[in-house]
Amino acid sequence: MTMIDAHHHFWDPGRADYPWMTDELAAIRRPFGPDDLRPLIEAAGIERTILVQTRSSPEETWEFLATAAAERFVAGVVGWVDLTDQAVAGALARLREGAGGERLVAIRHQVHDEPDPAWLDRPDVRRGLRAVGAAGLAYDLLVRARELPAAVAMARDMPDLRLVVDHIAKPPIATGELEPWASRLRALAALPNVTCKLSGMVTEADWASWTPGDLRPYADVVLDAFGPARLMFGSDWPVCLLAASYDRVVGTARELLAGLSPSERARVFGDTAAEVYGLAERPAALND
């Protein structure tokens, strides 16, 4: 089994502005790059990763693609483009043609930060999403329960667009509430073009006192709704460091999935990500 961490980030607050990086997140307000992650994934037995956007910046996407071209373990990049721009198709084409462009696997936007919960229903956004699908890319859905109804409508209207739900749609684990998150996520999972990342749970729980038992009801909903064949593991490093070490995140995921068969665990820890993001079709990095 080739293990893949399907969701992590790099950033440098000294070089760029990250509006979401508030004082509450001061513990991770420092540079994180490949040299920081490499020993962690090697210790965990993870061979490949997906590097995910952190800000609404085409410059960041260019930088991430260059990183992926140079780093053996970065198998794909989830980047950002302005979906509302009428020239989005051209922007995607330029990214694909640049250095590391073959490693662009998906696009993402912080939908949960938009004032409009139905942002995904906007005609200009839908036009941009169709361009993402036409380019052969997936789209990562960064949403909470509030935005899930619009995500369901969009996924139903665009059956050919591969969609990946980030962080199991960020349920309120700290308060123990399941609804309306669970029902809305099940409605999304009923659509075959949607997969989900088992990621981001520890930072939705109580950072200081969470246990695997706190996460299990939410992991069980996702396992039942999507099944192992449409789930993929992601660490959400270095955001996860607010609540847990990289090793603990990986170990907790293994604990939550211990009841699966070896082939089912292989899906969650690698095969689903490779399939959805088309990693097998992409060449190895320069230093492979």
C-alpha beads as a LAMMPS data file, in Angstrom:
LAMMPS data file: protein, C-alpha beads

288 atoms
287 bonds

1 atom types
1 bond types

-500.0 500.0 xlo xhi
-500.0 500.0 ylo yhi
-500.0 500.0 zlo zhi

Masses

1 110.0

Atoms # bond

1 1 1 0.000 0.000 0.000
2 1 1 1.298 3.436 -0.986
3 1 1 0.280 5.786 1.809
4 1 1 -0.769 9.299 0.805
5 1 1 -1.424 12.298 3.013
6 1 1 -4.104 13.949 0.907
7 1 1 -4.169 17.287 2.709
8 1 1 -1.400 19.463 4.093
9 1 1 -0.101 23.011 3.714
10 1 1 3.069 25.075 3.525
11 1 1 3.252 28.783 4.371
12 1 1 5.501 31.652 5.374
13 1 1 3.833 34.562 7.224
14 1 1 6.998 36.590 6.725
15 1 1 6.453 36.644 2.956
16 1 1 2.668 36.742 2.597
17 1 1 -0.509 37.693 4.416
18 1 1 -2.880 35.012 5.696
19 1 1 -6.118 36.722 6.783
20 1 1 -7.359 33.625 8.631
21 1 1 -4.204 33.392 10.772
22 1 1 -5.563 35.225 13.824
23 1 1 -3.932 35.610 17.234
24 1 1 -5.698 32.433 18.333
25 1 1 -3.461 30.614 15.856
26 1 1 -0.222 32.243 17.018
27 1 1 1.311 28.818 17.714
28 1 1 1.455 28.069 13.983
29 1 1 2.205 31.596 12.770
30 1 1 5.669 30.733 11.478
31 1 1 7.129 29.260 8.277
32 1 1 6.398 25.612 7.477
33 1 1 7.954 23.957 4.434
34 1 1 9.127 20.668 2.925
35 1 1 12.067 20.262 5.300
36 1 1 9.687 20.414 8.263
37 1 1 7.271 17.833 6.879
38 1 1 9.714 15.353 5.362
39 1 1 10.863 13.665 8.605
40 1 1 7.273 13.448 9.851
41 1 1 5.940 11.611 6.814
42 1 1 8.995 9.348 6.696
43 1 1 8.389 8.336 10.317
44 1 1 4.713 7.679 9.541
45 1 1 5.425 5.617 6.430
46 1 1 3.754 8.118 4.106
47 1 1 5.270 8.296 0.629
48 1 1 3.213 10.931 -1.202
49 1 1 1.257 14.058 -0.271
50 1 1 -1.194 16.592 -1.651
51 1 1 -0.212 20.226 -1.029
52 1 1 -3.299 22.421 -0.574
53 1 1 -3.810 26.166 -1.024
54 1 1 -4.004 28.438 2.011
55 1 1 -4.955 31.816 0.515
56 1 1 -6.760 33.270 -2.484
57 1 1 -3.602 33.821 -4.488
58 1 1 -2.514 32.667 -7.939
59 1 1 1.061 33.466 -6.877
60 1 1 0.846 30.884 -4.116
61 1 1 -0.341 28.295 -6.638
62 1 1 2.635 29.016 -8.892
63 1 1 4.953 28.628 -5.899
64 1 1 3.321 25.367 -4.819
65 1 1 3.630 23.911 -8.322
66 1 1 7.336 24.774 -8.369
67 1 1 7.703 23.098 -4.975
68 1 1 5.922 20.000 -6.245
69 1 1 8.210 19.863 -9.267
70 1 1 11.247 19.802 -6.992
71 1 1 10.048 17.669 -4.076
72 1 1 9.817 13.913 -4.401
73 1 1 6.938 13.491 -1.971
74 1 1 4.570 16.226 -3.220
75 1 1 2.482 14.318 -5.734
76 1 1 -0.147 16.947 -6.395
77 1 1 -1.240 20.519 -5.722
78 1 1 -4.704 21.839 -4.937
79 1 1 -4.421 25.439 -6.086
80 1 1 -6.551 28.541 -6.368
81 1 1 -7.974 30.540 -9.243
82 1 1 -10.697 33.174 -9.256
83 1 1 -13.722 31.097 -10.228
84 1 1 -15.749 34.246 -10.882
85 1 1 -13.309 35.511 -13.530
86 1 1 -14.600 35.070 -17.063
87 1 1 -11.028 34.171 -18.078
88 1 1 -10.700 31.331 -15.574
89 1 1 -10.152 28.736 -18.300
90 1 1 -7.116 30.653 -19.528
91 1 1 -5.765 30.985 -15.989
92 1 1 -6.008 27.214 -15.537
93 1 1 -4.298 26.604 -18.862
94 1 1 -1.386 28.865 -17.921
95 1 1 -0.934 27.060 -14.613
96 1 1 -0.898 23.701 -16.391
97 1 1 1.714 24.947 -18.868
98 1 1 4.102 26.388 -16.265
99 1 1 6.776 24.750 -14.119
100 1 1 5.217 21.870 -12.206
101 1 1 1.918 22.406 -13.985
102 1 1 1.424 18.689 -14.515
103 1 1 1.049 18.407 -10.731
104 1 1 -2.016 20.635 -10.521
105 1 1 -4.759 18.195 -9.498
106 1 1 -7.547 20.376 -8.115
107 1 1 -8.785 23.864 -7.249
108 1 1 -10.107 25.146 -3.912
109 1 1 -11.675 28.275 -2.475
110 1 1 -12.540 29.108 1.163
111 1 1 -16.278 28.862 0.523
112 1 1 -17.093 28.818 4.244
113 1 1 -15.666 32.347 4.531
114 1 1 -18.053 33.784 1.932
115 1 1 -20.936 35.827 3.422
116 1 1 -23.400 34.137 1.062
117 1 1 -24.144 30.511 2.078
118 1 1 -25.333 29.891 -1.485
119 1 1 -22.104 31.163 -3.065
120 1 1 -21.740 27.874 -4.957
121 1 1 -25.087 28.544 -6.648
122 1 1 -23.953 31.806 -8.252
123 1 1 -23.895 31.671 -12.085
124 1 1 -20.365 33.085 -12.284
125 1 1 -19.089 30.525 -9.771
126 1 1 -20.842 27.696 -11.617
127 1 1 -19.196 28.859 -14.857
128 1 1 -15.801 28.702 -13.155
129 1 1 -16.502 25.245 -11.751
130 1 1 -17.412 23.987 -15.204
131 1 1 -14.037 25.275 -16.421
132 1 1 -12.310 23.342 -13.630
133 1 1 -14.060 20.158 -14.720
134 1 1 -13.327 20.809 -18.396
135 1 1 -9.631 21.104 -17.507
136 1 1 -9.745 17.603 -16.029
137 1 1 -9.280 18.830 -12.472
138 1 1 -11.118 18.022 -9.253
139 1 1 -12.598 20.636 -6.943
140 1 1 -12.026 20.610 -3.175
141 1 1 -15.063 21.744 -1.182
142 1 1 -14.108 23.754 1.911
143 1 1 -17.523 24.115 3.522
144 1 1 -19.375 23.778 6.806
145 1 1 -22.959 22.602 7.415
146 1 1 -24.220 26.073 6.404
147 1 1 -22.934 25.692 2.834
148 1 1 -23.771 22.003 2.348
149 1 1 -27.231 22.532 0.741
150 1 1 -25.651 24.654 -2.004
151 1 1 -22.891 22.064 -2.384
152 1 1 -25.503 19.328 -2.852
153 1 1 -27.295 21.324 -5.543
154 1 1 -24.033 22.056 -7.340
155 1 1 -22.816 18.447 -7.172
156 1 1 -26.153 17.215 -8.515
157 1 1 -26.069 19.700 -11.391
158 1 1 -22.447 18.873 -12.284
159 1 1 -22.226 15.069 -12.226
160 1 1 -19.000 15.022 -14.248
161 1 1 -17.082 17.242 -11.812
162 1 1 -15.041 15.296 -9.245
163 1 1 -15.663 16.845 -5.834
164 1 1 -13.712 16.319 -2.609
165 1 1 -15.129 17.433 0.738
166 1 1 -12.364 18.805 2.952
167 1 1 -12.281 18.088 6.707
168 1 1 -15.578 16.164 6.641
169 1 1 -17.269 19.593 6.273
170 1 1 -16.050 20.799 9.680
171 1 1 -18.690 19.510 12.116
172 1 1 -18.893 21.056 15.613
173 1 1 -17.054 18.229 17.357
174 1 1 -16.230 20.347 20.410
175 1 1 -19.924 20.681 21.280
176 1 1 -20.870 17.116 20.348
177 1 1 -23.609 18.173 17.926
178 1 1 -24.310 15.962 14.913
179 1 1 -27.216 17.774 13.259
180 1 1 -27.782 19.381 10.853
181 1 1 -24.256 18.464 9.702
182 1 1 -24.852 14.710 9.491
183 1 1 -28.068 14.841 7.460
184 1 1 -26.704 17.423 5.063
185 1 1 -23.440 15.542 4.559
186 1 1 -25.345 12.304 3.901
187 1 1 -27.299 14.100 1.179
188 1 1 -24.018 15.109 -0.449
189 1 1 -22.551 11.625 -0.044
190 1 1 -25.520 10.173 -1.924
191 1 1 -24.055 11.670 -5.114
192 1 1 -21.446 9.416 -6.759
193 1 1 -19.130 12.217 -7.923
194 1 1 -18.316 13.233 -4.336
195 1 1 -15.517 11.910 -2.109
196 1 1 -14.453 13.066 1.340
197 1 1 -11.276 13.688 3.305
198 1 1 -11.019 12.190 6.771
199 1 1 -9.107 15.227 7.957
200 1 1 -9.302 18.330 10.100
201 1 1 -11.198 16.676 12.946
202 1 1 -8.793 17.371 15.809
203 1 1 -9.033 21.133 15.388
204 1 1 -12.841 21.008 15.381
205 1 1 -12.653 19.203 18.751
206 1 1 -11.442 20.657 22.047
207 1 1 -7.781 21.317 21.278
208 1 1 -6.542 20.545 24.786
209 1 1 -8.659 17.570 25.841
210 1 1 -9.976 15.679 22.798
211 1 1 -9.853 11.900 22.622
212 1 1 -10.432 9.486 19.730
213 1 1 -13.810 8.786 21.320
214 1 1 -14.835 12.391 20.685
215 1 1 -14.083 11.983 16.995
216 1 1 -15.578 8.533 16.502
217 1 1 -19.275 9.509 16.084
218 1 1 -18.296 11.871 13.265
219 1 1 -15.916 9.406 11.636
220 1 1 -18.651 6.761 11.815
221 1 1 -21.136 9.033 10.019
222 1 1 -18.615 9.651 7.252
223 1 1 -17.675 5.973 6.948
224 1 1 -21.331 4.997 6.702
225 1 1 -22.206 7.775 4.251
226 1 1 -19.267 7.525 1.846
227 1 1 -17.822 4.077 2.523
228 1 1 -14.053 3.466 2.521
229 1 1 -13.920 3.542 -1.278
230 1 1 -14.785 7.270 -1.290
231 1 1 -12.723 8.373 1.704
232 1 1 -9.128 9.611 1.847
233 1 1 -6.883 10.447 4.801
234 1 1 -5.435 13.927 5.269
235 1 1 -3.402 15.291 8.170
236 1 1 -4.214 18.998 7.759
237 1 1 -0.655 19.670 8.936
238 1 1 0.469 22.149 10.195
239 1 1 -3.006 23.360 11.246
240 1 1 -3.368 20.094 13.175
241 1 1 -0.477 21.142 15.437
242 1 1 -2.895 23.358 17.333
243 1 1 -4.415 20.190 18.763
244 1 1 -2.113 17.247 17.985
245 1 1 1.233 16.180 16.602
246 1 1 1.479 14.750 13.099
247 1 1 2.143 11.306 14.548
248 1 1 -0.926 11.479 16.784
249 1 1 -3.169 12.515 13.887
250 1 1 -1.982 9.557 11.812
251 1 1 -2.273 7.184 14.757
252 1 1 -5.791 8.360 15.573
253 1 1 -6.914 7.839 11.982
254 1 1 -5.536 4.302 12.112
255 1 1 -7.408 3.706 15.373
256 1 1 -10.688 5.012 13.963
257 1 1 -10.315 2.787 10.893
258 1 1 -9.077 -0.318 12.710
259 1 1 -12.308 -2.197 11.984
260 1 1 -11.848 -1.987 8.208
261 1 1 -10.337 -4.728 6.090
262 1 1 -6.792 -4.285 4.739
263 1 1 -8.137 -3.432 1.290
264 1 1 -10.542 -0.867 2.743
265 1 1 -7.765 0.771 4.744
266 1 1 -5.680 0.864 1.570
267 1 1 -8.443 2.862 -0.086
268 1 1 -8.569 5.468 2.683
269 1 1 -4.807 5.749 3.159
270 1 1 -3.847 5.997 -0.478
271 1 1 -5.876 4.467 -3.282
272 1 1 -8.816 6.890 -3.182
273 1 1 -6.559 9.945 -3.331
274 1 1 -4.516 8.451 -6.171
275 1 1 -7.679 7.735 -8.137
276 1 1 -9.558 10.990 -7.548
277 1 1 -6.518 13.200 -8.111
278 1 1 -5.158 11.131 -10.994
279 1 1 -1.759 10.688 -9.361
280 1 1 -0.869 7.526 -11.256
281 1 1 -1.150 9.471 -14.505
282 1 1 1.379 12.112 -13.440
283 1 1 5.174 11.817 -13.782
284 1 1 7.473 11.484 -10.801
285 1 1 9.126 14.525 -9.278
286 1 1 12.532 15.675 -10.474
287 1 1 14.436 14.098 -7.608
288 1 1 12.667 10.725 -7.609

Bonds

1 1 1 2
2 1 2 3
3 1 3 4
4 1 4 5
5 1 5 6
6 1 6 7
7 1 7 8
8 1 8 9
9 1 9 10
10 1 10 11
11 1 11 12
12 1 12 13
13 1 13 14
14 1 14 15
15 1 15 16
16 1 16 17
17 1 17 18
18 1 18 19
19 1 19 20
20 1 20 21
21 1 21 22
22 1 22 23
23 1 23 24
24 1 24 25
25 1 25 26
26 1 26 27
27 1 27 28
28 1 28 29
29 1 29 30
30 1 30 31
31 1 31 32
32 1 32 33
33 1 33 34
34 1 34 35
35 1 35 36
36 1 36 37
37 1 37 38
38 1 38 39
39 1 39 40
40 1 40 41
41 1 41 42
42 1 42 43
43 1 43 44
44 1 44 45
45 1 45 46
46 1 46 47
47 1 47 48
48 1 48 49
49 1 49 50
50 1 50 51
51 1 51 52
52 1 52 53
53 1 53 54
54 1 54 55
55 1 55 56
56 1 56 57
57 1 57 58
58 1 58 59
59 1 59 60
60 1 60 61
61 1 61 62
62 1 62 63
63 1 63 64
64 1 64 65
65 1 65 66
66 1 66 67
67 1 67 68
68 1 68 69
69 1 69 70
70 1 70 71
71 1 71 72
72 1 72 73
73 1 73 74
74 1 74 75
75 1 75 76
76 1 76 77
77 1 77 78
78 1 78 79
79 1 79 80
80 1 80 81
81 1 81 82
82 1 82 83
83 1 83 84
84 1 84 85
85 1 85 86
86 1 86 87
87 1 87 88
88 1 88 89
89 1 89 90
90 1 90 91
91 1 91 92
92 1 92 93
93 1 93 94
94 1 94 95
95 1 95 96
96 1 96 97
97 1 97 98
98 1 98 99
99 1 99 100
100 1 100 101
101 1 101 102
102 1 102 103
103 1 103 104
104 1 104 105
105 1 105 106
106 1 106 107
107 1 107 108
108 1 108 109
109 1 109 110
110 1 110 111
111 1 111 112
112 1 112 113
113 1 113 114
114 1 114 115
115 1 115 116
116 1 116 117
117 1 117 118
118 1 118 119
119 1 119 120
120 1 120 121
121 1 121 122
122 1 122 123
123 1 123 124
124 1 124 125
125 1 125 126
126 1 126 127
127 1 127 128
128 1 128 129
129 1 129 130
130 1 130 131
131 1 131 132
132 1 132 133
133 1 133 134
134 1 134 135
135 1 135 136
136 1 136 137
137 1 137 138
138 1 138 139
139 1 139 140
140 1 140 141
141 1 141 142
142 1 142 143
143 1 143 144
144 1 144 145
145 1 145 146
146 1 146 147
147 1 147 148
148 1 148 149
149 1 149 150
150 1 150 151
151 1 151 152
152 1 152 153
153 1 153 154
154 1 154 155
155 1 155 156
156 1 156 157
157 1 157 158
158 1 158 159
159 1 159 160
160 1 160 161
161 1 161 162
162 1 162 163
163 1 163 164
164 1 164 165
165 1 165 166
166 1 166 167
167 1 167 168
168 1 168 169
169 1 169 170
170 1 170 171
171 1 171 172
172 1 172 173
173 1 173 174
174 1 174 175
175 1 175 176
176 1 176 177
177 1 177 178
178 1 178 179
179 1 179 180
180 1 180 181
181 1 181 182
182 1 182 183
183 1 183 184
184 1 184 185
185 1 185 186
186 1 186 187
187 1 187 188
188 1 188 189
189 1 189 190
190 1 190 191
191 1 191 192
192 1 192 193
193 1 193 194
194 1 194 195
195 1 195 196
196 1 196 197
197 1 197 198
198 1 198 199
199 1 199 200
200 1 200 201
201 1 201 202
202 1 202 203
203 1 203 204
204 1 204 205
205 1 205 206
206 1 206 207
207 1 207 208
208 1 208 209
209 1 209 210
210 1 210 211
211 1 211 212
212 1 212 213
213 1 213 214
214 1 214 215
215 1 215 216
216 1 216 217
217 1 217 218
218 1 218 219
219 1 219 220
220 1 220 221
221 1 221 222
222 1 222 223
223 1 223 224
224 1 224 225
225 1 225 226
226 1 226 227
227 1 227 228
228 1 228 229
229 1 229 230
230 1 230 231
231 1 231 232
232 1 232 233
233 1 233 234
234 1 234 235
235 1 235 236
236 1 236 237
237 1 237 238
238 1 238 239
239 1 239 240
240 1 240 241
241 1 241 242
242 1 242 243
243 1 243 244
244 1 244 245
245 1 245 246
246 1 246 247
247 1 247 248
248 1 248 249
249 1 249 250
250 1 250 251
251 1 251 252
252 1 252 253
253 1 253 254
254 1 254 255
255 1 255 256
256 1 256 257
257 1 257 258
258 1 258 259
259 1 259 260
260 1 260 261
261 1 261 262
262 1 262 263
263 1 263 264
264 1 264 265
265 1 265 266
266 1 266 267
267 1 267 268
268 1 268 269
269 1 269 270
270 1 270 271
271 1 271 272
272 1 272 273
273 1 273 274
274 1 274 275
275 1 275 276
276 1 276 277
277 1 277 278
278 1 278 279
279 1 279 280
280 1 280 281
281 1 281 282
282 1 282 283
283 1 283 284
284 1 284 285
285 1 285 286
286 1 286 287
287 1 287 288
